Amino acid sequence: MTDTQPRRLSLAQPPVITTFGIGIHDNDQPSDYCTSGRWRLHLYHTPLTLVVDGEPVEVTAGQAGLWRPDQHLDARFTGRSVHTCVHFEVSSHAAERVALPALQDLRQRFGAIDAALVEALRWFARTPHRAEARVWDVLWQLADQAPLEPPPVIHAAVERARSHIHAHLHQRISVERLAVIAGCSASHLLRLFQKELGTPIVAYIRACRIQRARHLLQHSAIPIKDVAAEVGIPDLQLFNKLVRRELGAPPRAVRTGR
């Protein structure tokens, strides 16, 4: 019988984020990307079947799942599957623990909570403590199931460009192509991106590629050269250089945790 009883976590202090990303899968094969040994919060944009410790669980779009560190997850995708995921550690002070549902339908709250996590993802590479504060707030919101105040509305052109970036990290992404998708000129999109997200487009794409690479290196057995291709940096030498610069260690060390 699958354990979907409420989780009890200590929220006396902010969580320590170890992995943050948006998972996008395009095949019908099972995957065990979600084995981490840490708490895992997933927001599911699309339905899928999870196999939790050998038991199938049907997940619907708009649900949030909170999975214990000792639970083994296998995902069965049908077509394109998208989920926002954050893996984290929390303190073990029993007296401070609060209950959170293992799986809950967020309904009209899904958009606001997912937007909050996506905003935290943007902060994670540069200011991880700020990202952890936002995830901490989201966990409290999930605990008391209260509506979450939505983050500031992002310009529609930037949202269109950002959605394309997350869905096409494995491909070459040009500012000119993003401008066409966003419906404005390249120069205007560059200004909008800097104003709305506080970072240049190229830096944002690079941060997304690196975070996706970190997730695949730490939570899959995909060969390093294939990870490089999956995140749109097929030049292995360049991939090694970028990972070392952004994560402070070469890909092999990131994978082994050394």
C-alpha positions as CSV (number, residue, x, y, z in Angstrom):
1,M,0.0,0.0,0.0
2,T,1.5,3.3,-1.0
3,D,2.2,5.7,1.8
4,T,0.3,8.9,1.1
5,Q,-0.2,9.9,4.8
6,P,0.6,13.5,5.7
7,R,4.3,14.3,6.0
8,R,5.6,15.9,9.1
9,L,8.5,18.3,8.5
10,S,10.3,20.8,10.7
11,L,9.7,24.2,9.2
12,A,11.4,26.1,12.1
13,Q,14.2,27.0,9.6
14,P,14.4,27.5,5.9
15,P,15.0,24.3,3.8
16,V,18.4,23.7,2.3
17,I,17.9,23.3,-1.5
18,T,20.1,20.7,-3.2
19,T,18.4,20.5,-6.6
20,F,16.0,22.9,-8.4
21,G,14.6,22.6,-11.9
22,I,11.8,22.0,-14.3
23,G,11.6,18.5,-15.6
24,I,10.5,18.0,-19.2
25,H,10.2,14.5,-20.6
26,D,9.1,13.6,-24.1
27,N,9.2,9.8,-24.2
28,D,7.0,6.9,-23.0
29,Q,9.8,5.1,-21.1
30,P,9.9,4.8,-17.3
31,S,12.5,7.0,-15.5
32,D,13.9,7.1,-12.1
33,Y,15.2,10.7,-12.1
34,C,13.5,11.2,-8.8
35,T,15.7,9.1,-6.6
36,S,17.5,11.6,-4.4
37,G,17.7,10.7,-0.7
38,R,16.2,14.1,0.1
39,W,12.7,15.5,0.5
40,R,11.1,16.2,-2.9
41,L,8.4,18.7,-3.7
42,H,7.0,18.3,-7.2
43,L,4.3,20.4,-8.9
44,Y,2.8,18.5,-11.8
45,H,1.7,20.4,-14.9
46,T,0.7,17.2,-16.7
47,P,-0.7,13.9,-15.6
48,L,1.5,10.9,-15.2
49,T,1.8,7.6,-13.3
50,L,4.3,7.4,-10.4
51,V,5.4,4.1,-9.0
52,V,6.2,4.8,-5.4
53,D,8.1,2.0,-3.7
54,G,6.6,-0.4,-6.3
55,E,3.0,0.9,-6.0
56,P,1.4,2.9,-8.8
57,V,0.0,6.3,-8.0
58,E,-2.0,8.2,-10.6
59,V,-1.1,11.9,-10.6
60,T,-3.3,14.5,-12.2
61,A,-2.3,17.9,-13.6
62,G,-2.4,20.7,-10.9
63,Q,-1.3,18.5,-8.0
64,A,1.6,18.9,-5.7
65,G,3.5,15.9,-4.4
66,L,5.7,15.8,-1.3
67,W,7.9,12.6,-1.2
68,R,10.0,11.4,1.7
69,P,13.7,10.9,1.3
70,D,13.5,7.1,1.7
71,Q,10.8,6.7,-1.0
72,H,11.9,5.4,-4.4
73,L,10.0,7.0,-7.3
74,D,9.8,5.8,-10.9
75,A,7.9,7.9,-13.3
76,R,5.9,6.6,-16.3
77,F,5.5,9.4,-18.9
78,T,3.0,9.5,-21.7
79,G,3.9,12.1,-24.3
80,R,5.3,15.3,-23.0
81,S,5.4,15.6,-19.2
82,V,6.3,18.7,-17.3
83,H,6.9,19.2,-13.5
84,T,8.5,21.8,-11.3
85,C,10.8,20.1,-8.8
86,V,12.8,21.1,-5.8
87,H,14.8,18.7,-3.6
88,F,15.7,19.8,-0.2
89,E,16.8,19.0,3.4
90,V,15.2,20.2,6.6
91,S,16.2,20.2,10.2
92,S,15.1,17.2,12.4
93,H,13.7,19.1,15.4
94,A,10.7,16.9,16.2
95,A,9.0,19.6,18.4
96,E,8.7,22.0,15.4
97,R,7.2,19.6,12.9
98,V,4.1,20.5,10.9
99,A,1.9,18.3,8.7
100,L,1.8,18.6,5.0
101,P,-0.3,16.5,2.6
102,A,1.6,13.9,0.6
103,L,-0.4,14.7,-2.5
104,Q,-2.9,17.5,-2.9
105,D,-4.9,19.1,-5.6
106,L,-4.0,22.8,-5.7
107,R,-6.9,23.8,-8.0
108,Q,-6.9,27.5,-8.5
109,R,-3.8,27.9,-6.3
110,F,-1.5,26.0,-8.7
111,G,-0.6,28.9,-11.0
112,A,0.4,31.2,-8.1
113,I,2.4,28.5,-6.3
114,D,4.2,27.3,-9.4
115,A,5.0,30.9,-10.4
116,A,6.5,31.4,-6.9
117,L,8.7,28.3,-7.4
118,V,9.8,29.4,-10.9
119,E,10.7,32.8,-9.5
120,A,12.8,31.0,-6.8
121,L,14.4,28.9,-9.5
122,R,15.6,32.1,-11.1
123,W,17.2,33.2,-7.9
124,F,18.7,29.9,-7.0
125,A,21.9,30.0,-9.1
126,R,22.9,33.5,-7.8
127,T,21.2,34.0,-4.4
128,P,20.3,30.5,-3.0
129,H,19.2,31.8,0.4
130,R,16.6,34.0,-1.3
131,A,15.3,31.0,-3.2
132,E,15.2,29.0,0.0
133,A,13.2,31.7,1.7
134,R,10.6,31.5,-1.1
135,V,10.4,27.7,-1.0
136,W,10.1,27.9,2.8
137,D,7.1,30.1,2.3
138,V,5.6,27.8,-0.2
139,L,5.9,24.8,2.2
140,W,4.1,26.8,4.8
141,Q,1.4,27.6,2.3
142,L,1.0,23.9,1.5
143,A,0.9,23.1,5.2
144,D,-2.0,25.4,6.0
145,Q,-3.5,25.2,2.5
146,A,-4.1,29.0,2.4
147,P,-4.0,30.9,-0.8
148,L,-0.6,32.2,-1.9
149,E,-0.2,35.8,-2.8
150,P,0.8,35.7,-6.5
151,P,4.2,37.2,-7.4
152,P,4.3,40.3,-9.6
153,V,2.9,39.7,-13.1
154,I,5.6,39.2,-15.7
155,H,5.2,40.8,-19.1
156,A,3.5,38.4,-21.5
157,A,6.4,38.6,-24.0
158,V,8.9,37.6,-21.4
159,E,6.6,34.7,-20.2
160,R,6.4,33.4,-23.8
161,A,10.2,33.6,-24.2
162,R,10.8,32.0,-20.8
163,S,8.4,29.1,-21.6
164,H,10.2,28.4,-24.9
165,I,13.5,28.4,-23.1
166,H,12.5,25.8,-20.6
167,A,10.9,23.6,-23.2
168,H,13.9,23.7,-25.6
169,L,17.0,23.6,-23.5
170,H,18.3,20.8,-25.6
171,Q,18.3,23.0,-28.7
172,R,20.2,26.1,-29.8
173,I,18.2,29.1,-28.6
174,S,18.8,32.4,-30.2
175,V,17.6,35.8,-29.1
176,E,16.2,36.4,-32.6
177,R,14.1,33.3,-32.4
178,L,12.9,34.2,-28.9
179,A,11.9,37.6,-30.1
180,V,9.7,36.1,-32.9
181,I,8.0,33.8,-30.3
182,A,7.6,36.7,-27.9
183,G,6.1,38.9,-30.6
184,C,8.5,41.8,-30.3
185,S,11.9,43.0,-31.6
186,A,15.1,41.4,-30.2
187,S,16.3,44.7,-28.7
188,H,12.9,45.3,-27.0
189,L,12.9,41.7,-25.6
190,L,16.5,42.2,-24.3
191,R,15.3,45.3,-22.4
192,L,12.1,43.6,-21.2
193,F,14.0,40.6,-19.9
194,Q,16.5,42.7,-18.0
195,K,13.7,44.8,-16.5
196,E,11.3,41.9,-15.6
197,L,13.8,39.2,-14.5
198,G,16.9,41.3,-13.6
199,T,19.2,39.2,-15.8
200,P,20.2,39.2,-19.5
201,I,18.7,36.5,-21.7
202,V,21.9,34.7,-22.4
203,A,22.7,34.5,-18.6
204,Y,19.2,33.2,-17.9
205,I,19.5,30.5,-20.6
206,R,22.9,29.5,-19.3
207,A,21.7,29.3,-15.7
208,C,18.7,27.1,-16.8
209,R,21.1,24.8,-18.7
210,I,23.4,24.4,-15.7
211,Q,20.6,23.7,-13.3
212,R,19.2,21.1,-15.6
213,A,22.6,19.6,-16.0
214,R,23.1,19.5,-12.2
215,H,19.8,17.6,-11.9
216,L,20.6,15.1,-14.6
217,L,24.2,14.5,-13.2
218,Q,23.0,14.0,-9.7
219,H,19.8,12.1,-10.3
220,S,20.3,9.9,-13.4
221,A,22.8,7.5,-14.9
222,I,22.8,9.3,-18.3
223,P,26.3,9.5,-19.6
224,I,28.0,12.9,-19.2
225,K,28.3,13.4,-23.0
226,D,24.5,12.8,-23.3
227,V,23.7,15.2,-20.4
228,A,25.7,17.8,-22.3
229,A,23.6,17.3,-25.4
230,E,20.4,17.2,-23.4
231,V,21.0,20.7,-22.0
232,G,22.1,22.1,-25.4
233,I,25.9,22.2,-24.8
234,P,27.1,19.3,-27.1
235,D,30.7,20.5,-27.0
236,L,32.0,18.4,-24.1
237,Q,35.0,20.6,-23.5
238,L,32.7,23.7,-23.2
239,F,30.3,21.8,-21.1
240,N,33.0,20.8,-18.6
241,K,34.3,24.4,-18.5
242,L,30.8,25.8,-17.8
243,V,29.9,23.2,-15.2
244,R,33.2,23.8,-13.4
245,R,32.8,27.6,-13.5
246,E,29.1,27.6,-12.4
247,L,29.0,24.7,-9.9
248,G,32.6,24.8,-8.7
249,A,33.4,21.2,-9.8
250,P,33.7,19.2,-13.0
251,P,30.7,17.1,-14.1
252,R,32.1,13.8,-12.8
253,A,32.6,15.4,-9.3
254,V,29.1,16.9,-9.4
255,R,27.7,13.4,-10.2
256,T,29.6,11.7,-7.3
257,G,29.1,14.5,-4.9
258,R,32.8,15.1,-4.3
